[in-house]
């Protein structure tokens, strides 16, 4: 059996990091972990090839080779999926599609004949049997949540590490919280399920043994959804680091109550974590209550961010504007909060009603849904009728984004972060690729673009007063270039 696994192209958004990737000589940010995991569950005697359309194009030769085409996609990749489906239909190649996009919206793809809805582990045996028999059903969906301690390591041999900036692994699925706008619990449930610590460490060791030395994203819905199991994993990772001395650093996603657990913060840093993405959403208590993010209302959010920064972790923050309760000054309040907290990487998006979420159901019941979401919460449109005037909301959002990533404001935010950040462990040295990125960045931001003086001041002051944090500061500068370009295009 010959199976072609295809990962669709991601458009240029905050999450694509495309402008920054060019500076560090990488083609895309992360590998398609879902497809690599599915590949590991298919029979070893099958012939598999993987094409990531963020790396290279899909050719006729690839399609003609395949007996089946498997596609996994997120909502934002819908346009690319439509193109893939058309190509496959024109060449008579059956498509089997899975992933978040199809789990919540598979009815929107009549050109695709077969779907795996939800988590695939428990339906793979039936799917394989039917593929071999040439008698595939239209939909496959497991009745419950799979035991992910049985998930094999991803098939890293199907990709070229040199194409990617950061590798990806997964320890847990599910989140104990119930934010109204989030579709995580729809797909993965409220009760976090985890792999064993030994499993995850084996995956990290597989990456190390293959020569990977850069970042690894632990792509959990909420890494600390089960704190006891997260700590057990971290202790095992610490022991692995002591044995093998890997150069790779880790990043993940977690809820803000990470700040309440000093031991957990210390374990994460000792285990090699350097960054954590936190859904802060809004400084408005009314907005947090509206979206049922009550765990963000139990303390001062700026203090929580600074606690995590002092522990040695960079906080990347998710923020949202467009809640029904947002007052007209929400843009100024968001800007002030982000600047004061030193969340340099501030991912601010417009509220969007994702399919199957509680928010979507509520707005549908109120007659306010006007279109299906395209998955891009930095777009110029909303898929529902907001309480704030639509044009006021859109223009305020665009102005906020440009203001946040204007050089002077952005570099000031980096300084605030560096003031509170307490790096621990071995200092990160500059690699040859880092030096190349520094030269490119210095030409672009220190010569060609506006904000030259602010750039050189940040560079010089960090070298002189915070040499240990220089690598972190320059990494943020490179990311800021991407965000500035995206903000300018809104």
Helices and strands as residue ranges (DSSP letters): E 2-7, G 14-16, H 18-23, E 28-30, H 33-41, E 47-52, H 60-65, E 68-72, G 75-77, H 78-90, E 94-98, H 100-105, G 106-108, E 114-117, H 124-133, E 139-141, G 148-150, G 156-158, G 161-163, E 164-169, E 172-173, H 184-188, E 193-194, H 197-209, E 216-218, H 227-244, E 250-254, G 256-260, H 262-270, E 273-281, H 285-290, G 294-296, H 301-310, E 314-321, H 330-341, E 346-350, H 358-365, H 390-404, H 407-420, H 432-443, I 444-448, H 452-465, G 467-469, H 470-488
